């Protein structure tokens, strides 16, 4: 059985689409506030996964995307599709 699409890449794509949506949102909306939010102290307990943003950064790097390119929705989606291949 041949798999047409890798599940991990599918999840990364959806995460990057959401990230672009969240970054384009106004900083005064809740989505803009929580996207840039850092908890007080900033330290995570030992054994916990890293921050969500680390996974976004890794997925962007794998697709040669740069922060700020999400501002143009159509270009962002096109680059996601190209990076998927």
Backbone as numpy.savetxt, mean C-alpha at the origin, in Angstrom:
# Nx Ny Nz CAx CAy CAz Cx Cy Cz
-2.80 -28.43 -12.66 -3.64 -27.25 -12.66 -2.76 -26.00 -12.66
-3.00 -25.13 -13.57 -2.20 -23.92 -13.69 -2.90 -22.76 -12.96
-2.12 -22.07 -12.14 -2.66 -20.93 -11.40 -2.43 -19.69 -12.25
-3.51 -18.95 -12.51 -3.40 -17.76 -13.35 -2.83 -16.57 -12.59
-3.10 -16.53 -11.29 -2.71 -15.33 -10.56 -2.28 -15.71 -9.15
-1.19 -15.18 -8.71 -0.65 -15.45 -7.39 -1.49 -14.71 -6.34
-1.93 -15.43 -5.32 -2.78 -14.86 -4.27 -2.06 -13.74 -3.53
-0.78 -13.91 -3.26 -0.02 -12.88 -2.54 0.01 -11.59 -3.36
0.26 -11.70 -4.65 0.26 -10.50 -5.51 -1.12 -9.86 -5.55
-2.17 -10.67 -5.55 -3.53 -10.14 -5.53 -3.76 -9.31 -4.27
-3.34 -9.83 -3.13 -3.49 -9.10 -1.86 -2.66 -7.83 -1.88
-1.43 -7.91 -2.37 -0.58 -6.71 -2.46 -1.21 -5.66 -3.36
-1.77 -6.09 -4.49 -2.43 -5.15 -5.40 -3.58 -4.43 -4.70
-4.41 -5.19 -4.01 -5.55 -4.59 -3.30 -5.06 -3.64 -2.21
-3.99 -4.02 -1.53 -3.41 -3.16 -0.50 -2.91 -1.85 -1.11
-2.27 -1.93 -2.26 -1.75 -0.72 -2.92 -2.88 0.14 -3.48
-3.94 -0.47 -3.97 -5.09 0.31 -4.42 -5.68 1.06 -3.24
-5.83 0.37 -2.10 -6.36 1.01 -0.89 -5.42 2.13 -0.43
-4.13 1.87 -0.46 -3.15 2.87 -0.04 -3.27 4.13 -0.89
-3.38 3.98 -2.20 -3.55 5.13 -3.07 -4.82 5.90 -2.75
-5.89 5.16 -2.50 -7.17 5.79 -2.12 -7.01 6.57 -0.82
-6.37 5.95 0.16 -6.21 6.60 1.47 -5.32 7.83 1.38
-4.27 7.76 0.58 -3.34 8.90 0.47 -3.97 10.07 -0.29
-4.86 9.78 -1.23 -5.53 10.85 -1.97 -6.59 11.55 -1.13
-7.04 10.90 -0.08 -8.09 11.48 0.78 -7.54 12.69 1.52
-8.41 13.60 1.83 -8.04 14.80 2.57 -7.48 14.42 3.93
-6.47 15.15 4.38 -5.86 14.89 5.68 -6.84 15.12 6.82
-7.91 15.89 6.57 -8.89 16.14 7.63 -9.91 15.01 7.75
-10.03 14.15 6.74 -10.94 13.01 6.83 -10.29 11.93 7.68
-11.10 11.09 8.30 -10.57 10.07 9.19 -9.56 9.16 8.50
-9.79 8.84 7.22 -8.89 7.94 6.52 -7.50 8.57 6.35
-7.47 9.87 6.11 -6.19 10.57 6.00 -5.47 10.65 7.33
-6.25 10.82 8.40 -5.67 10.91 9.74 -5.06 9.58 10.16
-5.80 8.48 10.01 -5.29 7.19 10.47 -4.20 6.62 9.57
-4.15 7.02 8.32 -3.10 6.53 7.43 -1.73 7.03 7.88
-1.66 8.25 8.37 -0.40 8.84 8.82 -0.17 8.72 10.32
-1.09 8.11 11.04 -1.03 8.04 12.49 0.07 7.10 12.97
0.77 7.50 14.02 1.74 6.63 14.69 1.37 6.58 16.17
1.36 5.40 16.76 1.00 5.31 18.17 2.07 5.95 19.05
1.64 6.43 20.21 2.58 7.01 21.17 3.52 5.90 21.61
4.79 6.19 21.66 5.78 5.19 22.03 6.38 4.52 20.81
5.55 4.17 19.86 6.01 3.64 18.59 6.67 2.28 18.62
6.88 1.69 19.79 7.54 0.39 19.89 6.50 -0.72 19.84
6.79 -1.77 19.09 5.89 -2.92 19.03 6.43 -4.02 19.93
5.53 -4.82 20.46 5.94 -5.93 21.30 6.74 -6.93 20.48
7.63 -7.63 21.15 8.44 -8.63 20.47 7.55 -9.73 19.90
7.84 -10.13 18.69 7.08 -11.20 18.04 5.91 -10.72 17.19
5.57 -9.45 17.28 4.46 -8.92 16.47 4.96 -8.55 15.08
4.06 -8.62 14.13 4.40 -8.21 12.76 4.76 -6.73 12.74
5.49 -6.35 11.72 5.84 -4.94 11.55 4.62 -4.13 11.14
4.77 -2.83 11.08 3.66 -1.96 10.69 3.17 -2.26 9.27
1.90 -2.00 9.04 1.26 -2.20 7.74 2.00 -1.44 6.66
2.50 -0.27 7.00 3.19 0.57 6.03 4.44 -0.11 5.48
5.11 -0.92 6.29 6.28 -1.65 5.80 5.92 -2.57 4.64
4.77 -3.24 4.75 4.32 -4.13 3.69 3.98 -3.35 2.43
3.40 -2.17 2.61 3.08 -1.30 1.47 4.38 -0.87 0.78
5.35 -0.45 1.58 6.64 -0.01 1.01 7.33 -1.13 0.24
7.29 -2.35 0.78 7.90 -3.49 0.09 7.19 -3.79 -1.23
5.87 -3.74 -1.22 5.10 -3.99 -2.45 5.36 -2.90 -3.48
5.48 -1.65 -3.03 5.78 -0.55 -3.95 7.17 -0.72 -4.55
8.13 -1.10 -3.73 9.50 -1.28 -4.21 9.56 -2.41 -5.24
8.83 -3.49 -4.99 8.82 -4.63 -5.92 8.24 -4.24 -7.28
7.39 -3.22 -7.31 6.75 -2.78 -8.55 7.34 -1.48 -9.09
8.44 -1.04 -8.52 9.11 0.20 -8.92 8.17 1.41 -8.84
7.36 1.47 -7.80 6.47 2.61 -7.56 7.11 3.53 -6.53
6.86 4.82 -6.69 7.40 5.79 -5.73 6.25 6.47 -5.01
6.53 6.87 -3.77 5.53 7.58 -2.99 5.21 8.90 -3.69
3.96 9.22 -3.78 3.52 10.44 -4.46 2.91 10.15 -5.82
3.25 9.00 -6.40 2.68 8.64 -7.70 1.20 8.29 -7.58
0.74 8.04 -6.37 -0.67 7.73 -6.12 -1.57 8.93 -6.37
-1.01 10.13 -6.48 -1.82 11.33 -6.67 -2.62 11.28 -7.98
-2.07 10.65 -9.00 -2.76 10.48 -10.28 -3.35 9.07 -10.30
-4.64 8.96 -10.03 -5.31 7.67 -9.88 -5.12 6.77 -11.09
-5.33 7.30 -12.29 -5.23 6.49 -13.50 -3.80 5.98 -13.70
-2.83 6.84 -13.51 -1.43 6.45 -13.65 -1.07 5.38 -12.60
-1.56 5.56 -11.36 -1.29 4.61 -10.28 -1.82 3.22 -10.64
-3.06 3.17 -11.11 -3.66 1.88 -11.48 -2.92 1.24 -12.66
-2.53 2.07 -13.63 -1.79 1.55 -14.79 -0.46 0.97 -14.34
0.24 1.67 -13.46 1.53 1.18 -12.98 1.37 -0.10 -12.16
0.28 -0.21 -11.42 0.03 -1.45 -10.67 -0.14 -2.62 -11.63
-0.89 -2.40 -12.71 -1.10 -3.47 -13.69 0.21 -3.85 -14.37
1.03 -2.86 -14.71 2.31 -3.14 -15.37 3.26 -3.86 -14.42
3.27 -3.47 -13.16 4.14 -4.10 -12.17 3.74 -5.53 -11.86
2.51 -5.87 -12.14 1.97 -7.19 -11.87 2.51 -8.22 -12.86
2.88 -7.78 -14.04 3.27 -8.71 -15.11 4.70 -9.16 -14.97
